[in-house]
Amino acid sequence: MSILLDQNTRVIVQGLGKQGAFHAGQCLEYGARIVGGVSPGKGGTSLAVGPHQLPVFDTVAQAARRLQPSASIVFVPPAGAADAILEAADAGLALVVCITEGIPVADMVRAWRFLHNSQTRLIGPNCPGIISPGKAKLGIMPGYIHTPPDSRGGVGVVSRSGTLTYEAVGQLTALGIPQTTCLGIGGDPIIGANFVDVLRLFHEDPETRAIVMIGEIGGAAEEQAAAFIGEKVRKPVVGFIAGQTAPPGRRMGHAGAIISGGSGAAAEKIRAMQQAGIHVVPTPADIGDTMQKLWQSNAP
């Protein structure tokens, strides 16, 4: 099984500008069931996206009433992206994938508080999105590098880094190891779903036989994930921490990737992950080979 997304998930696009329309077309081509879009001031019109003609609405509430989507993907510019997330949650959508980078932290604090008391699951912001190989994708990842699960099941991939997600998936595919679902949770200081949220879904999914988890410096998400894995997960997990050479106080890449206040260092994360039984690799290049050994030794 895939988690969160499959070919039957009805999706709307928030922010049908140039980038939104382009990536919506890529998602449609891969298999996503995108049924319409939201672009304030353009309600009542339609937009040609590839061979598809998508109806456009002024608000998510209007789109929800007419199209009954359960998910949205957000390409709204930073100044309005948090409001777009809130609008989708207020309309009752179960899943929101926010690709937008650079949302003000104060805006995300407000959105997080609202989401905390809602039934909406947010992926992102500042993330590549989510893909269930062979079924559907909501994001900007290259679909062709992914391999659908087969009779053996597949590997679930979760990461704070988009490009390292692609690197891990590319290695798995090259080695003949399929994937169930791959997603980036985003590298901002405040995000929606965290490692534990996704790991729990992979843990409960019978088709996901193993997991790749890619973290980075900053925050305590990886330590929390390690604690959950050590207590609950009996599937093999390969882990990597990016930013191991970063000096304290200097941000490396993502806004959330900064060591401060004596916490968030790579060594602490690696130690916690190893103690939880995670197979931590020293470089991203080792992810595929390490998983291949585990995959073969745990063959059904």
N, C-alpha and C positions, 0 to 999 in steps of 0.2 A: 504494500500500500504506500501511497504518498501521504505526506502530511500537509495540512492547510490548503492545498491547491491541487485540483485535477481538471480534467477536460470539461467537466460539467459546471464548474464554478462560473457564475454569471458576474461579469466585471464591468465597471464603468471607469472611464479615464477622467481624472480631474486635472484640467490644464491642457487643453488640446492646441497648444501652440506648435511651433515648428518641431521642437524636440519631442513633445508629447505625442504628436501625430506620427512622427517617424518611428518611435519605439513602440507605439501602439500597433503600427503596421507589422513590426517584427514579431510582436507577441501574437498577433492574429495569425501570422504565417506559421508560427510554431505550433499553434493549436489552442491558444487561449480563447475563451468564449467572451470576447468583449462585445457588449451589446449597446453601448452608447457613451456619451461624454458630457462633461459639465464645463461650460465656459460662460461666466456671467456676461449678460448683454447679447449673447448669441442664441438664446433659447428660441426654439421653433425652427432653427435651421438644421442642416445636416452637413456632414463633412465626409468627403471621399477619402478613405484610408485603404490604399491598394484597391482590390476589387470590392471592398465593403463600403457601404454608405451608412455612416453612424449618425443617429439622431442626437442633437445637442440640446441640452437643457441649461437653464439659468442657475438652478440649485440642485444639490444632491437630493433633497427631499422630493423635488419634482421627478427626477430620474428614478428614484426608488419607487415612487407610486406607479409609474408607467412601466418600468423595466424589471422591477423586483431583483436587483442585483444583490449579491451577498459579499462582494468585495470591490475595492477600488484601488487604482494605482495613481499616485499623486506626482504630477510634474509641475505643480504651481511654483512660481518663483519664491525665494526665501521669505520675503516680507509677508506673504499671504499663505504660506504653506501650513503653518500651525492652525490657522483658521479653517483651512481645507480639511485637515485631519479631524478637527472638532466637528465640522459639518457632517462628515461621513459617519462619525461615531454617533452624533445626535440623530441621524437617520436610521441608525440601528444596523449598519453594515458589520458583518462579523470579522472581516479582515481588511486592513488598510496597509498598503505597501507604499512608503514614501521614499522616493528616490532623491528628492531635493537636498542639496548640500548648502550649508551656511545659514540655517534657520537660527535666529537669535535665541540664546539660551533661555531668556525670560519667557519667550513665547512657548518654548517646549516645556518649561515648568508648568505653565498654565494648562497646556494640552495634557501633560502627564497626569496632573491631578484629576482632570475630567475622565481620562481613560481608565484611571485606577478604579473608578466606580461604575464602569460600563462593561458591556459584554464584547466590546471591540478589541481585537488583537492587532496591535501596530507592529509592522516590521519596518525598521529604520527609525529616523531618517538617515540621510547620507549613506545609503546602502545600494548594492547592485540589484536587490530584489530577491525573488524566490523562483525556483524552477523545479518542477517534477518531471524529470526527463521522459520524453515520449508522450507526455500528456499536455502540459501547458507551462508557460512561463509568464511571470509578471515582473519585468525588470529589464536591465540593460546588458545582461550577460550574453555571451555568444552561445547560442543554443547547440551548435553543431559539435561542440567538444564533449557534450554530455552523452551518457549511455543509459538507456532505460533498464530497470531491473529485469531479471530473467527468473528462471525457476529456482535459482540459488538465492534470490533476494537481491539486496544491494547495500551500498554504504550511504549513510546519511552524512552530509557535510554542513557544518555550521562555522561561521567565521566572522570576525570583526573587520576583515579586510576583503575588499572585492577582488583585487588582483591576485591575492594569494588563494582565494577560492578558486579562481580559474586555473591557477597553477596546480592546485591539488587535484581538481577534477581532470585536467589534462593528463596528469600522470596516471590516475586511476583508469581512465579510458584507454590509454596506451598499453596498460598492463592487462586489459580485458576485464576490469572490475567495474560492474555497473553501479549506478547510484539510484537511490529512492527519491530523495529530495535534497536540494542544495540551496542554502540561503545565506545571505550576509545580514547580520543584525545591525550593522552600522557602527561607525567609529566615533560618534559624537558623545559628549559627556552625558546627555540625557537621551535615551532611546526607549522604544517600546519593549518588545519581547527581548529577553536576555538569554544568556546561555542556558540557564536552568530551565526556562520555559520550553526551549526547543529540545533540549536533551530529554526532558520528560516525554515529549511527543515521540521522539526516536525510540526511547526506552519502551514505550507502550506499543509501538508499531512492529508487528511480527515479521514484516518483510525487511525491515532494516536490521541487518545482521551485524553491522559494525559501524563505527562513527569516527569521523575526522573532526577535530575541534581546533580551530586556529585562533589564538588570542594575541594580545599585544600588551605592552606596558600600559600602566595607568589604571586606576580604579581597583576594585576587588572582585570583578565579575568572574575571573578565571578561578580564583580561590573558592568562591561560592560554587562554581560548577564542579570543581574537583571534589568538594565535600558531598555534593549530590551524587556524583559518579561513584565515589567510594562507598556510599551508603546504599544506593539503589541499583546502579547499572551493572549488569553482568555481561554485557557485550563488550568486545574489545574496542578500545578507544586509542587512536593515534592523535597526539597533540603537538602543537608547535606554538612558541611565543615569539612574536616579532618585536624588534626594538631592543635586543639584548645588549647592544653597545651604546645605548642612549645615555647621556649624562643626566643627573638629576636636575629638574627644573627646565629642561629643554623639551619642547613638544616635537614629536617625530611623526609627521604625516597627519594622522587624524587629530581632531581637536581633543579627543579624550585620551590620547596616547602621551601622557606626561607623568613623570614620577615626581610626586610632591609630598611633603609632610612625612617622609620616611616610609611611604607605602607605594605600591604599584610597581615595584621593581621586578624585573624578569626573573631574578634568582628566587624570589619568594614564590612567584607563580609556578615556576618549574618544580620547586621543592614540593609544593602542595599537590601538584598534578602527579608527580612520581609516587608520592605517598598514597595516593588514591588508586594506584595501579594503572595509570595512563602511560602509554608508551610515548614518551616525549622525545622528539627527534631534534638534533642540533641545528639542522638547516631545512628549508622548505624542500630541497631536492631529495630529502630522505623520506618524505611522506608516502609516496607511492610504493617504494620497495618495502618499507616497514609494514604497510597495510597488506601488501601482497603475501607476506609471510604469515600474518595473522589470518588473512582470508583463507589461505590454503590449509592452515592447521585447524581451522574451525569449519571446514567444508561439511555441508549436511550429508 
